[in-house]
């Protein structure tokens, strides 16, 4: 896979990275999103917040979002048990009607 050097500017500081060429768009989108969050925190708190605090709040926000999405997409143990019980009931039903189907003359 081809690599390329890019520079991302996050919190007004440039960072040089070497990345896979096909992932540049993802890095650029992440750069914009992080900087947008930093801007929101700076706007909300004005002179009462420094860039380090903005980065901390931004990291917390991304973690909260990630955990929320993971929980929404996750399947709980109760869900797995319910699906297992449903599968067993369906197998039992299908096994009960399968012999009757085999007795049908065509």
C-alpha positions in Angstrom: 0.0 0.0 0.0 1.4 3.4 -0.9 2.2 5.8 1.9 2.4 9.5 1.9 3.4 12.3 4.3 0.7 14.8 5.3 0.5 17.6 7.9 -2.5 17.9 10.1 -3.1 21.1 12.0 -4.9 20.3 15.3 -5.4 22.9 17.9 -3.4 25.4 15.8 -0.3 23.0 16.0 1.0 21.2 12.9 1.6 17.5 13.1 3.5 15.6 10.3 2.4 12.1 9.8 3.1 9.2 7.3 -0.1 7.4 6.5 -1.6 5.0 3.9 -2.6 7.1 0.9 -6.1 5.6 0.9 -6.8 6.9 4.4 -6.0 10.6 3.8 -9.7 11.5 3.6 -10.4 9.9 7.0 -7.4 11.8 8.6 -8.6 15.1 7.1 -12.2 14.6 8.3 -10.9 13.8 11.8 -8.7 16.9 11.8 -11.8 19.0 10.9 -14.0 17.4 13.5 -11.5 17.7 16.3 -10.9 21.4 15.4 -14.6 22.0 15.2 -15.1 20.6 18.8 -12.2 22.7 20.0 -13.9 25.8 18.5 -17.2 24.9 20.2 -15.5 24.7 23.6 -13.6 27.9 23.1 -16.8 29.7 22.1 -18.7 28.3 25.1 -16.1 29.1 27.7 -14.3 32.2 26.1 -11.2 33.3 28.0 -11.9 30.9 30.8 -10.5 27.8 29.0 -7.1 27.0 27.5 -6.3 24.8 24.5 -5.3 21.9 26.7 -8.7 21.9 28.4 -10.4 22.1 25.0 -8.5 19.0 23.9 -9.5 17.2 27.1 -13.1 18.0 26.7 -12.9 17.1 23.0 -11.4 13.7 23.9 -14.1 13.1 26.5 -16.8 14.0 24.0 -15.4 11.5 21.4 -15.2 8.8 24.0 -18.7 9.4 25.2 -19.9 9.3 21.6 -18.0 6.1 20.9 -19.3 4.4 24.1 -22.9 5.4 23.2 -22.6 4.1 19.7 -21.0 0.8 20.9 -23.8 0.3 23.4 -26.5 1.1 20.9 -25.0 -1.4 18.4 -24.2 -4.0 21.0 -26.2 -7.1 21.7 -26.7 -7.8 25.4 -26.5 -11.3 27.0 -30.3 -11.1 27.4 -30.7 -10.5 23.7 -28.4 -13.4 22.9 -30.4 -15.7 25.2 -33.7 -14.6 23.7 -32.4 -15.2 20.2 -31.2 -18.6 21.3 -34.6 -19.5 22.8 -36.3 -18.3 19.6 -34.0 -20.4 17.4 -34.7 -23.5 19.5 -38.5 -22.9 19.2 -38.2 -22.4 15.5 -36.1 -25.6 15.1 -38.7 -27.5 17.1 -41.5 -26.2 15.0 -39.7 -26.9 11.7 -38.8 -30.4 12.9 -42.4 -31.1 13.8 -43.8 -30.1 10.4 -41.0 -31.6 8.3 -42.1 -35.2 8.6 -45.7 -34.2 7.6 -44.3 -32.6 4.5 -42.4 -35.8 3.6 -45.7 -37.8 3.7 -47.3 -35.6 1.1 -47.6 -37.4 -2.3 -46.9 -35.4 -5.4 
